[in-house]
């Protein structure tokens, strides 16, 4: 096989996915109550955002809309979707179960409870970083409790038991969330809107809030990409291949929790991204985590941009919660993926 063909096969999935995501990104900024041409969006981002000089005069009103309202919103949607997509791929690879994702194992519910507690009591231990830090720590604490309970029940980390325990934990934490909502007065509307998921009216500060946690979590997961491939064949096989199973599992769990907690902190609870997106990427591009992790991040980001675009345009000028859109699209899509996977297994 010639080198150019090999290179195209290696780089092609990234180029194709990136091109689609960039188009969705620009389209989402262009479309809204005020229509802005794609060319204007592109030139404004290059000139005002990246400071690349062009001899082109820009409309001040369009520049303001793009740079202060739509660009941070779309960028935040991409970062949240990328975080959830990579976290879902990491959890599914580690637990070797297609139903594993931040929501089914309880991490998202734990992060949500931590974030709602900060909003309700207006905590500010470390300034603006209080919200994501408490959200991440709450998600990590929930994960530790789920794993500890699973170990007590079966003396091993059986994936089915982890998922069942996670569902129980999510139900219990959901009851506490409902209690906080019931006790809320002035914060009620803010908490309910946050729980339903949204990236609207956040601004650049929330982009800066999620970015460092996304970078750290993505780097940690990427470092463990080969170990995730090995763990897909079982812990015993991975150990025989030289993988330090306990240390790598802990690193992957912490990294995935960082990604999940930071996403929940800035956008609220948004379901099905971490569940469906890794399935789609595996179906199209294969199961290897060296390719799966970055492509799940790119695809998750693009998917959430589209979901946000639909949320703010379907019933315009009102907005739907973005979590409603992801659930409406994700539920039937996941059902179809499971049906297709089962048919292939029976055919084999």
C-alpha positions, 0 to 999 in steps of 0.5 A: 500500500502506498504511503499517500493512501495510508496517510489519507486513511489515517488523517481522513477521518479527522479532516472530514469530521473537522470540516463538518464541525467547522461548517456547523460552527459557522452556520450556527453563528450565522443563523438566528433572529438576525441573519448574518452571512456566512462570509461575514461570520468567517471574516469577523472571527478572523479579523476580530477574534484571531486578529488577522488583518483584512482590508474589509469593513465590518458592520459594527452591529454584526460584529457585536452580535457575533463576538459577544453573543453567538460566538461564546455560546456556540464555542461553549456548546462545542466544548461541553459536547466535546467533554461529554463525548470524550467522557462517554467514550472513556467510561464505555471503554473502561467498563466494556459496556455500551450503556456506560456513560456519565449519567448511567453511572451517577457521575452527572447526578453527583456533579449536578447536586454539587453545582445546585448546592453552590447556586442555592447557598451562593457559595464562593470559596474560591471565586468563580472557580467554586462552581466547577471545582465543587461540581467535579468533586461531587461527581468524583465522590459519587463515583467513589461511592458507586465503586465502593458499593459495587466492590462490597456487593460482589468483591469485584468491579462487575460492569453490570453492577456498577451501572445498576448502582449508578442508576440507584445513586442517580435516583437518590441524588435526584431526590435531593435535587428535587428537595433543593428545588422545592426549598428554592425561592428566588433561585428557583427559576435559575436552578430549574433552567440550569437543571434542564440544560442550556448554554445560553446567556453564559458569555466568555467567562463560562468558556474560560471556566470549562477550558482548563478542565477540558484540556487536563481531562482530555490530555489524561484520557489521551495518555491512557488511549492504549490502555483503554484498548487493552482493557477492552479485552478484560483486566486480566488480559490487560495485566498480561500485556503490561498495563498497570490496571489499578493505576490506569483505571483510576487515572481514566476515571478521574479524567472522565469525571473532570470532563463531566463535572466541568461540563455539568457546571457550566451547562447543567444536565445534558443527556445522551451525548456521552451515550450516543456519540461514542457509538456513532463514532465506533460505527463509522470509524472503528473502535480504536481509542486513538481515533475514537477519543478525539473524534468523539470529542469533535462529533460531540461538540458538533452535535451539541452545537446543532442541538443548541441551534435547534433549541433556540430556533424551533420556537423562536423567540422563546428557547427550549432547554438543550437537554430536551433536544438531545433527549428527543434525538438521542433516545430513538438514535440510541434505540436504533444503534442497539437494535442494529448491534443486536441484529449484527450479533445474531447474524454473526 
